[in-house]
Amino acid sequence: MPEAIISSFHLLSVLAMFIGTLIVLPAASAEFDRQSAAQLLKVYYLKLACLLFALASGLTLWLAIGKPAEFYSNNAVFHAKLGIFMLFALLLVVQIVTIRRCMLCSSLPAQLPRWLGWVQKIALAIFLAIPPLAYLMARGIGYSG
């Protein structure tokens, strides 16, 4: 029963991150003022909270509940998934820092940097690679133990 609850929390937090990613995707090309920048930052902070919750629940599934830790530790697909997740987290932090700098340093209304839109699209593409890897990992593909 605890495994099902933690797995559900893990899935819901990942879905919330995906929804947040879709929400902020069109924002990079828009002109913004202080209020819209604050709202955009709230969405990014919620994405960050969901990311941390997904990380915590994933680590709980890996190290405490469910399949033995060796199943995950000896799986190359799991390590690829974890690396992609960390890259997504790094891109999220870059986006947050960029928007905070634009909000604090520039005169508003302003335009977000053009490269931020590319970072958001890359983050979406990276994020879409995680579910197939999770499926393969759960089926035992990549396990070398």
Secondary structure, DSSP 8 states (H G I E B T S, - for coil): -HHHHHHHHHHHHHHHHHHHHHHHGGGGGSEE-HHHHHHHHHHHHHHHHHHHHHHHHHHHHHHTSSS-HHHHHTBHHHHHHHHHHHHHHHHHHHHHHHHHHHHHHS-SSEE--HHHHHHHHHHHHHHHTHHHHHHHHHTTTTB--
